Each structure stands twice: as C-alpha cells, then as structure tokens.
Amino acid sequence: MPDNRLNKSRLGRAGRLGGMAAGAAARQLGTRAANTMRSEEEAQEALGRQALETADRIVKVLGGMKGAAMKVGQTLSVLDPGMVPGPYRDEFQAKLAQLQTMAPTVSFKDMRKVIEQDLGEPLKAVFADFDEEAIAAASIGQVYRATLHDGRPVAVKVQYPGIKDVVRADLKNLGMLLRLAARFAPGLDTKEIAEEITERITEELDYELEAMNHRALAREYRGHPFIVVPPVITELCRERVIVTEFIDGRKFADIRTDTDEDKSRWGEILFRFYVNGPYRHLLLNGDPHPGNSLFMADRNVAFIDFGFFKRQTPEDVADQLEILKACYAQDAERLFELTVEQGIISKTRRDMVGPLMEKYRAATWWFLEDREVRLTPKDVTKVMLEHGDMRKGGFGDLRLPSNQIVTLRAFGLVFGILGQLEATNNWYRIGREVIFGEEPVTELGRVESSFVGVRS
C-alpha cells in the first residue's frame, strides 16, 4: 500500500535522509575494508553489488519524498558516477532513472480536494470523465488524464496537498541531500546545485506563472513541423492546477532502445528545442528533463512542464552568442574583452582568460567541434565535473550574470539527456544555424527553417 501522507516534518524527513546517508557510508566503508582481503575481480563485484543496493535505497527513500529530495535524485539519475565499477553502471543508472517518473504516492481522494477547491466546482461539473489513476508524477505534483464536456482529452496537473510545507522542509535539509549526491560523483559543485534547486522549485510552486510561460511557448510553436507544445486550457488553470490538451506519446526511457538512426533524430529535435529555440524566441526552458518530453507516433516530439522558465532580452542573448563565438574561434583576446565588458572578470585578471576559455570549452565542446559526436553518460559526468570545478583553482572571482548561469545549466542538462540517449550528430552544424545564422545542413533543419521563415 502506498503511503498517502506526505511527511511535512523537517526532523522526520531529515531522519529518513540521515539514515540513508549514514547507511550508505557505513556499507561503503565496510565493503572497502573487506575488499583488502579479496582479489581485484571479487572486490569489483562486491563494490558493484553494494552500489546497486544503495541505488535501490535511494529510489525507495527519495522517490517517496517528493519536493527537493526528489530533485536531487533526478540530478543523480543522469550521472555516470565514478564510484560504481564499470560493469554495474548501466544497471545502477537504470535504477536511479526510476526517479524521473516515480509512481504517485498521494491518494486520489486527497488530490481531488485540491482540484475542487481550486476550481470551485465538483469534478463532474468540469470534466465528463476523470481517470483516478495518475499518468505521471513529478517532484511537487502529479498528472491525470480527463475529458472535458466538449469531448477534448486533457492532462490535469495538480500539486500535492501541503507541498509548500514539504518544500520548505526539504530546502532546510538540502545540504544533507547534496552530500549524498557528492558521494556518487566526487567533485560535483553542490553549492551551485543547491542554489539552482532552491530557485527552480520555488518558481515551480506557482502554477499560474507556469501556465503563462506555457502559453507563451505554445504560441511560438503553433504549427511547427515536428515540435508540439500542447495548448493550455486557460479558464481551468489556477494556483495549484494546470489543464492542457492531452498528448499521447512514449516516454524517454522507451526510446532508449530505438535504432541509432531514430535516437539521433530524437536527439536533434531535443537540441533544436532546448538549445537553438531560446536564441530565436528568447524564451528559455531552464529545466530540460527526460520526463518533460513525449515521443509521438508521427515522429514529432511534445514538450511539457515549464515551471522553471526565463524570459531573456535581446541583449542577454547577444552577450551569450558573442561569448560562444569567441569560444568557437578560440579567440582568448576577444573572450577577455567580452568577459570584462559583461562584468564576469576584472580587467586586472587577464591571467584568468586562458583557463576560462578551457572551462567554457570543456562545458560546450560537443557543439564546438565540426564532426559527428556520439554522446555517452561518461561524457555527461565529465562535463558536469569540469563545470562544477569553475569556482575552484582561482575561479572564485567569477561573476557570471544570472541569464548565463541559467543558460549554461540548461546546456548541461540537455547534454545529460543526449548522453543518456547516446545520440550521434554534428551538433556543431546544428548550433551554428542560430549562433552564426548559417544555412541548415540536415533535413529537419531545412523544414524548420521554412517554418521560421513563414512566421517571421
């Protein structure tokens, strides 16, 4: 039986997290001690078994907690942790990937109260049919399928009752959560992740803001040849409820077994939406996540969930593009001029430019090189650790503008998705369409170019 009560007590939730972290640490130490008496092969097998047992415990505890706790679990799920022996990494990641779409743990009776309170009417007055079994769950709510009285199928996203109290408790326990994350990927910048999770989950609690963001993006992609953003049913959106048209499609986990050709096509669409798109329409989805895409039978991709969202100015985008162009050209002098002008480094710190160029390129190499690149989970971990290291080794004086922090984070997350997919493409050529205004070289690019031309 699922636990239908969300634990709102900071101490109660801290106890579950503390027990999990302490247990993981003790088991890890015990295994390493025992391994001194084992052969190399036996030691690797023992470490692998211990890692898989830990993954099961993480899924059990974090998956049932929601809030910021689940966000940390989702961050872990796209890493290729160095502490897990190679033969066990795929299974370890598969276990943690469950956190991306964990089954709901709150009863429909409690969720129904939220819907009816916010809409101010009984469920039957608003919907002709309402499936009581959730079709998706997220960190602060879950999604149901329903039908309006006019026959339209819709998706109804509802916040968990009392989730704001849960989030507050989780944010106070965030340090403990992130120490657990660092145990699997030593070197991860836990301070940066803490800041991002705090900002992101606070914005996600405002469903009225999310509905407004969703509408803006739906307008941009109305009629697009291969990207779908389902329309919002504005009159049914409230503080804790969002209703959109229903989209049927496969989940990310289901497409990972597709052919290499299909996975690369899916990957190109993801790149065009998350990386190229914001440079065209100035609307940045700051939370690229495997659970926020649906892969449709007609080979289109639908995008949902726009809680963490940033509206950029033309000046923001121009600044970002100029830095990217300097990185493409490996022009350290130009990078120095730009970063001083944008207040990223002091004009007295010319010594930082060379290392800074290396760090920018470490985070973006995959679309700065003119060749086909097959991305892997190992690439993802390497980039995250390189990016997380930017505050160390003399980089403590960096002052990245908030718009660039969000953009770099989005780049990192979409890179993580593409690495999990193991997609292959010349990301360089696709990215240059918006960065340099070059002509597209892929079939999807040419079709999209025609769509953009018609709308402009």
C-alpha positions in Angstrom: 0.0 0.0 0.0 1.4 3.4 -0.9 2.0 5.9 1.9 -0.7 8.6 1.2 0.7 11.1 3.7 3.5 13.5 2.8 5.9 13.8 5.7 6.0 17.6 6.4 8.2 17.5 9.4 11.8 18.6 8.8 13.1 16.3 11.5 11.1 13.4 10.2 12.3 13.9 6.7 15.8 14.6 7.9 15.7 11.3 9.8 14.9 9.3 6.6 17.7 11.1 4.7 20.2 10.8 7.5 19.5 7.1 7.9 20.0 6.6 4.2 23.2 8.6 4.0 24.7 7.0 7.1 23.8 3.6 5.9 25.3 4.2 2.5 28.5 5.5 4.1 28.8 2.5 6.5 28.2 0.0 3.8 30.7 1.6 1.5 33.4 1.6 4.3 32.6 -2.0 5.2 32.9 -3.2 1.6 36.2 -1.4 1.1 37.6 -2.9 4.3 36.5 -6.4 3.3 38.0 -5.8 -0.2 41.5 -5.7 1.2 41.2 -9.4 1.6 39.7 -10.1 -1.9 41.0 -10.4 -5.4 40.6 -7.4 -7.7 37.7 -9.2 -9.5 36.0 -10.1 -6.2 36.5 -6.6 -4.9 34.9 -5.0 -8.0 32.0 -7.4 -7.8 31.4 -6.5 -4.1 31.5 -2.8 -4.9 29.1 -3.3 -7.7 26.6 -5.2 -5.6 26.9 -2.6 -2.9 26.3 0.3 -5.4 23.1 -1.4 -6.7 21.8 -2.0 -3.2 22.4 1.7 -2.4 20.6 2.7 -5.7 17.6 0.7 -4.5 17.5 2.5 -1.2 17.9 5.9 -2.8 14.9 5.2 -5.1 12.8 4.0 -2.2 13.5 7.0 0.0 13.8 9.9 -2.4 11.0 8.6 -4.7 8.6 8.7 -1.9 9.6 12.2 -0.5 8.9 14.5 -3.5 10.0 18.1 -3.1 13.6 19.0 -3.3 14.6 15.5 -2.2 13.3 14.1 -5.5 15.1 16.8 -7.4 18.5 15.6 -6.1 17.5 12.1 -7.0 16.8 13.2 -10.6 20.2 15.0 -10.7 21.9 11.8 -9.7 20.0 9.8 -12.4 21.8 11.5 -15.3 25.3 11.0 -13.9 27.7 8.2 -14.7 29.2 8.0 -11.2 32.9 7.2 -10.9 32.5 5.2 -7.7 30.4 2.5 -9.5 32.5 -0.2 -11.2 32.1 -0.2 -15.0 30.1 -3.4 -15.5 27.5 -2.2 -13.0 27.0 1.3 -14.2 24.2 0.7 -16.7 22.1 -1.2 -14.1 22.9 1.5 -11.5 21.7 4.3 -13.8 18.6 2.3 -14.8 17.6 2.0 -11.1 18.1 5.7 -10.5 16.3 6.6 -13.7 13.1 5.4 -12.0 13.2 8.7 -10.1 12.4 10.6 -13.3 8.9 9.2 -13.4 8.2 7.7 -10.0 4.7 6.4 -9.4 2.4 8.7 -7.3 2.1 8.1 -3.6 -0.8 10.5 -2.7 -4.3 9.2 -2.8 -6.8 10.5 -5.4 -9.1 11.4 -2.6 -6.6 14.0 -1.3 -5.7 15.2 -4.8 -9.4 15.6 -5.7 -9.9 18.0 -2.9 -7.1 20.2 -4.3 -8.8 20.3 -7.7 -12.2 21.0 -6.5 -11.0 23.7 -4.0 -9.1 25.5 -6.7 -11.7 25.2 -9.5 -14.6 25.9 -7.1 -16.8 23.2 -8.5 -17.3 19.5 -8.2 -15.2 17.4 -10.5 -18.2 16.2 -12.5 -19.2 19.8 -13.3 -15.9 20.4 -15.0 -15.0 17.1 -16.5 -17.1 14.5 -18.4 -14.6 11.8 -17.3 -11.7 11.8 -14.9 -9.2 8.8 -14.6 -8.3 8.5 -10.9 -5.0 6.8 -11.7 -2.2 9.3 -12.3 -0.3 9.0 -15.5 2.8 10.9 -14.3 4.4 12.1 -11.1 6.8 14.9 -10.5 8.6 16.5 -7.5 5.7 18.7 -6.4 2.6 17.2 -8.1 1.1 14.6 -10.4 -0.8 14.4 -13.7 -4.1 12.9 -14.5 -6.0 12.2 -17.8 -9.5 13.6 -18.1 -12.1 14.5 -20.8 -13.9 17.9 -21.0 -17.7 18.0 -21.6 -16.9 19.1 -25.2 -15.0 15.8 -25.8 -11.5 17.2 -25.6 -9.0 14.9 -23.8 -6.9 16.9 -21.4 -4.0 16.5 -18.9 -4.6 17.8 -15.4 -1.5 18.7 -13.4 -2.2 19.0 -9.7 0.0 20.0 -6.8 0.3 17.7 -3.8 -1.7 19.0 -0.8 0.7 20.7 1.7 3.6 20.5 -0.8 4.8 24.0 0.2 5.5 22.8 3.7 7.3 19.8 2.3 9.4 22.0 0.1 10.4 24.3 3.0 11.5 21.3 5.0 13.5 19.9 2.1 15.3 23.1 1.4 16.5 23.2 5.0 17.8 19.6 4.6 19.3 20.3 1.2 22.9 20.2 2.5 22.5 16.6 3.7 20.9 15.6 0.4 23.7 17.0 -1.7 26.4 15.4 0.5 24.8 12.2 -0.5 25.0 13.2 -4.2 28.7 14.1 -3.9 29.3 10.5 -2.6 28.4 9.2 -6.0 30.2 11.9 -8.1 33.1 13.4 -6.1 33.8 17.0 -7.2 30.2 17.9 -8.1 29.6 21.6 -7.2 26.9 21.0 -4.5 26.7 24.7 -3.7 25.7 25.6 -7.3 23.2 22.7 -7.4 21.7 23.9 -4.1 21.2 27.4 -5.4 19.6 26.1 -8.6 17.2 23.7 -6.9 16.1 26.4 -4.4 15.3 28.9 -7.2 13.8 26.3 -9.5 11.4 24.6 -7.0 10.3 27.9 -5.6 9.2 29.1 -9.1 7.6 25.7 -9.8 5.2 26.2 -6.9 3.5 29.0 -8.8 1.3 27.2 -11.4 -0.3 30.4 -12.6 3.2 31.6 -13.6 3.8 28.3 -15.3 0.6 28.4 -17.2 1.6 31.9 -18.5 5.0 30.5 -19.6 3.4 27.5 -21.2 1.1 29.7 -23.3 4.0 31.9 -24.5 5.9 28.9 -25.7 2.8 27.2 -27.2 2.3 30.4 -29.4 5.8 30.2 -30.7 5.5 26.5 -31.7 1.9 26.6 -33.0 2.0 24.7 -36.4 5.7 23.7 -36.0 6.6 20.7 -38.3 8.0 18.4 -35.6 7.8 20.2 -32.2 4.5 20.2 -30.3 3.7 22.3 -27.2 0.1 21.4 -26.2 -2.3 24.4 -25.8 -3.3 25.5 -22.3 -6.9 25.5 -21.2 -6.6 28.9 -19.6 -10.0 29.0 -18.0 -9.2 25.9 -15.9 -5.8 27.0 -14.6 -5.4 28.0 -11.0 -2.7 28.4 -8.3 -2.4 24.6 -7.9 -4.0 23.2 -11.1 -2.9 23.4 -14.7 -5.0 21.9 -17.5 -3.6 21.4 -21.1 -4.7 19.4 -24.1 -3.6 15.8 -23.7 -0.7 14.4 -25.8 -0.1 10.7 -26.3 3.5 9.6 -26.7 6.3 7.3 -25.5 8.4 8.3 -22.5 12.2 8.9 -22.7 13.0 5.5 -21.2 11.1 3.8 -24.0 13.1 5.4 -26.9 16.5 4.4 -25.5 16.1 1.1 -27.2 15.3 2.6 -30.6 17.7 2.3 -33.6 20.7 4.6 -33.6 19.2 6.5 -36.5 16.0 7.2 -34.6 17.8 8.1 -31.4 19.9 10.6 -33.3 16.8 12.1 -34.9 15.1 12.4 -31.5 18.3 14.0 -30.2 18.4 16.6 -32.9 14.8 17.6 -32.1 15.7 17.9 -28.4 18.7 20.0 -29.3 16.7 22.3 -31.5 14.1 22.9 -28.9 16.3 23.3 -25.8 19.4 25.0 -27.3 18.5 26.6 -30.7 15.0 27.6 -29.7 15.7 30.1 -26.9 18.1 32.0 -29.2 15.2 32.6 -31.7 12.3 33.3 -29.4 14.1 34.5 -26.2 12.1 32.0 -24.1 14.4 29.7 -22.1 13.1 26.5 -20.5 15.6 26.2 -17.7 14.7 22.6 -16.7 15.4 20.2 -19.6 14.5 16.8 -18.2 13.8 13.4 -19.7 10.3 13.3 -18.2 9.3 16.5 -19.9 9.3 15.1 -23.4 6.8 12.8 -25.2 7.8 11.0 -28.3 4.8 10.7 -30.6 3.8 8.0 -33.2 4.1 10.6 -36.0 7.8 11.1 -35.0 7.0 14.5 -33.5 8.1 15.4 -30.0 5.8 17.1 -27.5 7.3 19.2 -24.7 5.5 19.8 -21.3 6.2 21.3 -17.9 7.5 24.9 -17.9 7.8 25.7 -14.2 11.4 26.9 -14.4 11.4 29.4 -17.2 13.4 32.6 -18.1 12.4 35.3 -20.5 15.6 36.7 -22.0 16.2 40.1 -23.5 17.9 40.6 -26.9 20.9 42.0 -25.1 21.1 38.8 -22.9 21.2 36.6 -26.0 23.6 38.9 -27.8 26.0 38.6 -24.9 25.8 34.9 -24.8 26.3 34.5 -28.5 29.3 36.7 -28.6 31.0 34.5 -25.9 30.1 31.4 -27.8 31.6 32.9 -31.0 34.8 33.6 -29.2 34.9 30.1 -27.9 34.3 28.7 -31.4 37.3 30.8 -32.7 39.4 30.0 -29.5 40.0 33.8 -29.5 41.3 34.5 -26.0 41.7 38.2 -26.6 38.1 38.6 -27.7 36.9 36.5 -24.7 38.9 38.8 -22.4 37.2 41.9 -23.9 33.7 40.3 -23.6 34.1 39.0 -20.1 35.4 42.3 -18.8 32.7 44.2 -20.6 30.0 41.9 -19.1 31.4 42.1 -15.6 32.4 38.4 -15.5 36.0 39.1 -14.6 38.0 42.1 -13.6 40.2 43.9 -16.2 43.2 43.2 -13.9 42.7 39.5 -14.2 43.9 38.8 -17.7 45.6 35.7 -16.3 42.2 34.1 -16.0 41.3 34.2 -19.7 43.3 31.1 -20.8 41.9 28.9 -18.1 38.4 30.4 -18.6 38.5 29.5 -22.3 39.4 26.0 -21.3 36.5 25.8 -18.9 33.9 27.2 -21.4 35.1 24.7 -24.0 35.0 21.9 -21.5 31.3 22.6 -21.0 30.4 23.1 -24.6 33.0 21.1 -26.7 30.3 18.8 -28.0 28.8 21.6 -30.2 32.1 23.5 -30.9 33.8 20.8 -33.0 32.9 20.2 -36.7 32.4 16.5 -36.6 29.9 13.9 -35.7 29.9 13.3 -31.9 28.3 10.3 -30.2 27.4 11.4 -26.7 27.6 9.0 -23.7 26.8 9.0 -20.0 30.5 9.2 -19.3 30.8 12.4 -21.3 28.0 13.8 -19.2 29.7 13.2 -15.9 33.0 14.6 -17.2 31.3 17.9 -18.3 29.4 18.3 -15.1 32.6 17.8 -13.0 34.5 20.2 -15.2 31.8 22.9 -14.9 31.4 22.3 -11.2 35.2 23.0 -10.8 34.9 26.6 -12.2 34.6 28.0 -8.7 37.9 26.4 -7.7 41.5 26.8 -8.7 41.5 30.6 -8.9 38.0 31.0 -10.4 36.3 32.2 -7.2 36.2 35.8 -8.5 33.9 34.9 -11.5 30.7 36.8 -11.6 28.5 35.1 -14.2 25.3 37.0 -14.9 22.1 35.1 -13.9 21.0 34.7 -17.5 24.2 33.0 -18.4 24.1 30.7 -15.3 20.6 29.5 -16.3 21.7 29.0 -20.0 24.8 27.1 -19.0 22.8 24.9 -16.7 20.3 24.2 -19.5 23.1 23.3 -21.8 24.4 20.9 -19.2 21.0 19.3 -18.7 20.2 18.8 -22.3 23.7 17.4 -22.7 22.8 14.9 -20.0 19.7 13.9 -21.8 21.5 13.4 -25.1 24.2 11.4 -23.3 21.7 9.1 -21.8 20.2 8.7 -25.3 23.6 8.1 -26.8 22.6 10.2 -29.7 25.0 11.0 -32.6 25.0 14.2 -34.6 27.1 17.0 -35.9 25.9 19.3 -33.1 28.3 22.0 -34.3 26.5 22.4 -37.6 23.1 22.4 -36.0 24.1 25.0 -33.4 25.7 27.4 -35.9 22.2 27.9 -37.5 21.3 30.3 -34.7 24.7 31.3 -33.4 26.1 32.4 -36.8 22.9 32.4 -38.9 24.2 29.7 -41.2 22.1 27.6 -43.6 20.8 24.3 -42.2 22.5 21.1 -43.3 20.0 18.5 -42.0 16.5 17.7 -43.3 14.9 18.7 -40.0 16.9 22.0 -40.2 15.6 22.8 -43.6 12.0 22.0 -42.7 12.3 24.1 -39.5 13.9 27.0 -41.5 10.9 27.1 -43.8 8.6 27.3 -40.7 10.6 30.1 -39.1 10.7 32.0 -42.4 6.9 31.8 -42.8 6.4 33.1 -39.2 8.9 36.0 -39.4 
